[in-house]
């Protein structure tokens, strides 16, 4: 699996964990009094975010990400649903498959 595909995969998973943290765990904590929801979801999201940052650096070696693009991906990861836009941007960077004749 290429570094770009790994990056896109961890980006999606991290994005979903952020959405779960914000829109499920946080309401469970503050509306229904279940603080354990944010402890679990927050820890999972934190680990995934560290994996995301590692994969950004690894992908910069294989794919010609500029530092500006890497910074853009980092900022988008801090915005809810931003990781899905990052996936769209990275999909354009994937090499196109050439049909064999």
C-alpha positions in Angstrom: 0.0 0.0 0.0 1.4 3.4 -1.0 2.0 6.1 1.6 -0.6 8.2 0.0 -3.2 5.5 0.3 -2.2 5.0 4.0 -2.5 8.7 4.5 -6.0 8.8 2.9 -7.1 5.9 5.0 -5.9 7.3 8.4 -7.2 10.7 7.3 -10.7 9.3 6.9 -10.6 7.3 10.1 -9.3 10.3 12.1 -12.0 12.5 10.5 -14.8 10.1 11.6 -13.3 9.9 15.1 -13.4 13.7 15.3 -17.1 13.7 14.2 -17.9 11.1 16.8 -16.1 13.0 19.5 -17.9 16.3 18.7 -21.4 15.1 17.8 -21.8 12.0 19.9 -19.4 12.0 22.8 -19.6 15.6 23.7 -23.5 15.7 23.8 -23.4 12.5 25.9 -21.1 14.2 28.4 -22.7 17.6 28.7 -26.4 16.7 28.0 -26.7 13.3 29.6 -23.9 13.3 32.2 -21.7 10.5 30.7 -18.2 11.8 31.0 -16.7 8.5 30.1 -17.9 9.0 26.5 -15.4 11.8 26.0 -12.6 10.0 27.8 -12.9 7.0 25.5 -13.6 8.9 22.2 -11.0 11.6 23.1 -8.3 9.0 23.7 -9.1 7.1 20.5 -9.2 10.4 18.5 -5.9 11.5 20.1 -4.1 8.3 19.1 -5.6 8.6 15.6 -4.5 12.2 15.3 -0.9 11.3 16.2 -1.1 8.6 13.5 -2.4 11.2 11.1 0.5 13.5 11.8 3.0 10.7 11.4 1.4 9.7 8.1 1.5 13.3 6.8 5.3 13.3 7.3 5.7 9.8 5.8 3.6 10.8 2.8 5.7 13.9 2.2 8.6 11.6 1.3 6.7 9.7 -1.3 4.3 12.2 -2.7 5.5 15.7 -3.5 3.5 17.5 -0.7 4.9 20.9 -0.2 5.2 22.3 3.3 2.2 24.6 2.5 0.1 21.6 1.6 1.1 19.7 4.7 0.1 22.7 6.8 -3.2 23.0 4.9 -3.9 19.3 5.7 -3.1 19.9 9.4 -5.4 22.9 9.6 -8.2 21.0 7.8 -7.8 18.2 10.3 -8.8 20.7 13.1 -12.0 21.7 11.3 -15.0 19.3 11.5 -15.5 17.6 8.2 -12.2 19.1 6.9 -10.6 15.7 6.6 -13.1 14.8 3.9 -12.0 17.8 1.9 -8.4 16.7 2.5 -9.3 13.3 1.0 -10.7 15.0 -2.1 -7.4 17.0 -2.5 -5.3 13.9 -2.0 -7.4 11.8 -4.4 -6.3 14.2 -7.2 -2.6 13.5 -6.3 -3.0 9.7 -6.8 -1.3 8.4 -10.0 -3.8 7.4 -12.6 -3.8 3.7 -13.5 -2.8 3.1 -17.1 -4.7 0.3 -18.8 -2.5 -2.5 -20.1 -3.0 -3.4 -23.8 
